[in-house]
Amino acid sequence: MNKVVLVTGANSGIGLALCERLLSQDSEDLQLVLACRNMRRAQGACAALLTSHPKAQVALLQLDTSSISSVISAAREVKLRYNRLDYLYLNAGIMPNPQFDVKAFFKGLFSSNVVTMLATGAGILTQKDDVTSDGLQEVFATNLFGHFLLIRELEPVLCHTGRTSQLIWTSSINAHRSAFNLEDVQHLRGTQPYSSSKYASDLLSLAINTHYNKQGLFSSVICPGFVMTSLTYGILPSFPAFLWTLLMPLFWLIRMFTNNFTLTPYNGAEALFGLFKQNPESLDPQVKYHSLTSGLGNNYTQPRKMDVDLETSEVFYDKLLQLESDVRKKLKEKQI
Ligand SMILES: NC(=O)c1ccc[n+]([C@@H]2O[C@H](COP(=O)([O-])OP(=O)(O)OC[C@H]3O[C@@H](n4cnc5c(N)ncnc54)[C@H](OP(=O)(O)O)[C@@H]3O)[C@@H](O)[C@H]2O)c1
């Protein structure tokens, strides 16, 4: 039976590399749905995939995860087209207006935390967030809440007795508990909305397993490592492309010490691709699956325990349900 796989943020970077890898493994028994906000780029990605896999079944779906109405209409469209969804990759993400703290970077270079700093970006990256037209913090809405609402809307095609479906979140090594606050889940008051949203996805994945495993729905999180994509190039927007190229030997050197430097989208998609082949029932809900690349360039996936607990995940889940109910109420009022 054909497997239906939906990937959000599939038009570039790690999402597109995942699609390419899935089709390279099996281009005929998959129905791949590229869920993207920019349809022009989505069409370009689709054309590229079909050039290398002419027999593949690739469909497009318009989805802006930062917009409540877009998520609801995309989910409606999925339910019309498919009666089940086997894999939902929750990959779309932003890190807007990143500020690179050069002083903290150089200080970190000569500290005992140098490897952690280089591997996780801890202490050197902050962002300026925005507010969406729905009144939500943009990073929270894009990276987490839009995906949460999508899952809720897609329950009828994700939850079936006697069959499993799998959610796979692209989280980050930058998901720090210290950036997340249960009293400020949208991260209105802080300067690390990205880290907060990624920690939130780790917590949510755990809560989803608690609430949905009995209905055949399983959730896992991965970290792609440090990958050169438009998201990472955005950290230093004024840095010319040739300087990034000059930095590559340094990055390969760093990879000798921290295998998190996966660098290419293909390598970064290793854990996403690996989980596609796993039985979701055998996966540990408290673990994050890391894409890693050795100094010699070999890819592998390593499970590492997450810094999450059931109690916090439950409180967070209840807060998301409350926010979902508020958002739906507002939407109804708008429509009247
Ligand atoms: N690169 C890294 O080192 C790294 C490390 C850890 C985690 N990650 C995570 O990996 C995921 C993929 O990022 P990437 O590195 O591959 O960067 P990327 O090339 O910029 O890909 C991000 C994707 O998300 C999409 N997207 C952004 N906002 C969206 C929205 N509101 N609705 C729908 N789609 C939206 C983008 O679409 P548009 O073309 O429309 O912008 C793009 O397809 C993200 O969740 C990111 O946080 C990346």
The ligand as an ORCA input file, in Angstrom:
! r2SCAN-3c Opt
* xyz 0 1
  N      20.084     24.614      9.540
  C      20.369     24.227     10.772
  O      21.548     24.225     11.203
  C      19.263     23.767     11.696
  C      19.637     23.324     12.979
  C      18.625     22.877     13.835
  C      17.314     22.875     13.412
  N      16.990     23.330     12.174
  C      15.577     23.298     11.791
  O      15.448     22.653     10.532
  C      14.221     23.065      9.926
  C      14.466     23.365      8.461
  O      15.318     24.496      8.367
  P      16.501     24.623      7.302
  O      17.744     24.734      8.058
  O      16.348     23.581      6.262
  O      16.233     26.083      6.742
  P      15.462     26.586      5.420
  O      16.159     26.100      4.227
  O      15.280     28.034      5.632
  O      14.068     25.837      5.505
  C      13.013     26.307      6.302
  C      11.738     25.915      5.620
  O      10.647     26.317      6.458
  C       9.734     27.009      5.644
  N       8.928     27.964      6.388
  C       9.340     29.020      7.107
  N       8.294     29.671      7.596
  C       7.192     29.020      7.185
  C       5.802     29.207      7.360
  N       5.310     30.225      8.084
  N       4.949     28.326      6.792
  C       5.424     27.299      6.057
  N       6.711     27.081      5.823
  C       7.593     27.929      6.395
  C      10.587     27.725      4.608
  O       9.770     28.107      3.518
  P       9.947     29.492      2.715
  O      10.772     29.129      1.511
  O       8.562     29.904      2.391
  O      10.663     30.437      3.638
  C      11.565     26.605      4.271
  O      11.011     25.699      3.363
  C      13.736     24.265     10.740
  O      12.703     23.863     11.616
  C      14.958     24.662     11.549
  O      14.616     25.300     12.745
  C      17.940     23.775     11.293
*
